[in-house]
Amino acid sequence: MITINEKTFALSTRETTLLLRVNEIGKVVCDHYGRRLEHDDLALAAVPDGVTTGRTIVYDEKQSEKLALPSIHGEYSTPFKGDDYSPSLEIVSDKGRLYDFVFVSALSRPLEKMEGYPTPHGEAEELILLCRDEKMGAELELHYAVFEDCDVIGKFVLVRNVGEKPFTLRRVYSSQFCLEDQGYVLHASYGSWAGEFQRAETPIGHFRYELGSDSGSSSDQHNPFFMVRRDDASLRTGAVYGFNLIYSGSHRIVVEKDAFGLIRIQQGISPRGLEKTLAPGDTFLTPMAVLTYTHNGLNGISKHMHAFVNDHVIPTRFARVPRPIAFNNWEGTYMKFNEAKLHSLAKKAKDLGCELFVLDDGWFGHRDADNSSLGDWDVYKKKLPHGIEGISKYVRKLGLKFGLWFEPEMASPDSHLLEQHPDWVIQDGIHEPSLGRHQLVLDLTKKEVRDYLFDALSNHLSTGCIDFVKWDYNRTICDIPNSGSFLHDYILGLYDLVGRLTKAFPDVLFENCASGGARNDLGMFSYFPQGWVSDDTDSFERAKMQLEMSFGYPQSVMSNHVSAKTNHQMLRKTGFGTKFDVAAIGVLGYEMDISELDSIEEKAIKSQIEFYKKHRETLQFGIYRILDTFEHGHGRLIVEVADANKALVTYVNYVQTPHPGNETLPMAGLDPEATYAYSVRPEYHSLKTFGSLINQVSPVHIKEEGVLVNVLSRFRGLDAEGLKGEAKGCTLNAGALQIGRQWAGTGYDDSTRILLDFGARIYVFEKK
Ligand code: GLA
């Protein structure tokens, strides 16, 4: 709800209020952003004018003797009028560099489509505060979108040249937000290929922190999602602010604390990716920044952000639509496959219970390795003599959906496309463009390139035999041409292309991928309902990444696959049960050579898939709660996903310890009055797990790693610990459920949990 009262503006959601005011010198300031305020008490929240001390510049002594720009809670700062902290907007022109905007008028309306950008859908009100620098011929509109149902505020700005000469934007952030320090911690993520979403935390000191990406995409270096939390906030309690940006290109996050403890937080397009000249009459619109606040700790942030993404960002056609269980051939075959191999994998995938067969890289041009054919999107006849239609028909006849991998934005130097159109790649025309994964990036700012790609993909999609597209993007952008806004224009070109394609083929489910998770952001999720989290499919590494990502993104966008027992990225060996228990918190898939499974593994995977189908709604759309986490590199990670009727808990072990204690599950949020049936998902141990210890119970001698154990273990396993019972929600919420000790060499019985290093379990709580 937006309430305008002269020069005060209250933007309220269910649990929060953002209170804005125009102060005596015409600047828009933020008096409060936090818990919801009673409307009768709004005046109380007005922040007193800042004091000028020592050398501070007084903005205008005639209007106010003490008002100085750096000390106000300004909603949008510009430089050279006494505010020397990080500016949100920098403009240069022949006239000068001092642009000083003051409030003119306000209006509210339903949120309108943001030209060129993905705009969140669903109900939202918009407040627009128009500010102007009459002398410089420039206008600034501060836009606020209120998503009441999920406690989210969207912020973006529009700059307009209302003068007679052009001016150039050097920096134009989407949002600035000022906060008085009460002991805050910056919680963001850093990462790289195969190691996305690593936690980065620091108490906010008297510094300027600048993070983000200058690589042309939102990146795995620093995702645009981050949080600022009170240092006493925990998973379940305490004040936390959450931030994101609906943008897929280079971006910047700035957090700066001044000597007085005023923290300024800015989000927007990276200035290095944007220098834009506006002719008279031109406007520039920024992407939308997303802000939320909770006093319910980090879990409260994920609750708000998940609802926002599921209900306002994901295309409506796929919002809250259950996602299929995929089989993907990548880690099973890489590019070494033929039709017969794919047929046998598809048959086995169907037999196991999968619902979608995805043919990954290597099906086009003459692609046998990653150094050729990108750009030539016609089928590689040697591998697939019956074309895409042939393999798709085969797969669909089995009762599976069919998906295909593309990397549309790229071209290989060894391709017909670049032979014909060498000028279509990004290059500065002076230097030889550098390769990344042996490939170049196509210039999506060119309409003819976008049209070619639209046609190339449409040719396949319009046959109607493709249900799913995995859209990859496997390098960063360099060698940009001489245009200050090239990186930004590229992203607008990308949005134009994916917007056209998803509109033309609304029933095709797209999966977002960028060498794993290098472009998992709200911009891409506005078109593509799910994203590949990381090329690292090791369950322990993924558990950490999924946890970090889950604060800002729901499980429905996180695509996770169970892969080979010896993981290809880490060479870490983990059982399929553990891999499933982690991958199941999200959109499940399998990615390995399933024709090599032994009968016991096959049986186990079938039962995993049955389990997943039974609980899919909760696993993909349930509320995510973190109950416990890895601390100081040891311990356990416990997460719960829940809806009104059930909760599923994944427990991930770190390394084994020789002195395990009794353990309970610290449940949260179960209905205290209801009775729940609880159980652990049945698991088995391979005979090989026990090495030569097996001889203590075996009637015949079994040699460790010998032929006998290898043969036997293909057919027999030992049941893992069981757990079954009933209890009241309040009892379980009190953390009373004992789940048994872990193995510690001796004292084994049927409640002993043998998890091994990095092992996992899923527990189920169903309301009676
Ligand atoms: C990227 C993706 C992988 C796979 C390969 C194919 O690395 O992240 O999942 O599709 O490309 O080349």
Boltz pocket constraint, residues with backbone or C-beta under 6 A from the ligand:
constraints:
  - pocket:
      binder: B
      contacts: [[A, 330], [A, 360], [A, 361], [A, 370], [A, 405], [A, 472], [A, 474], [A, 513], [A, 514], [A, 515], [A, 516], [A, 532], [A, 534], [A, 535]]
      max_distance: 6.0
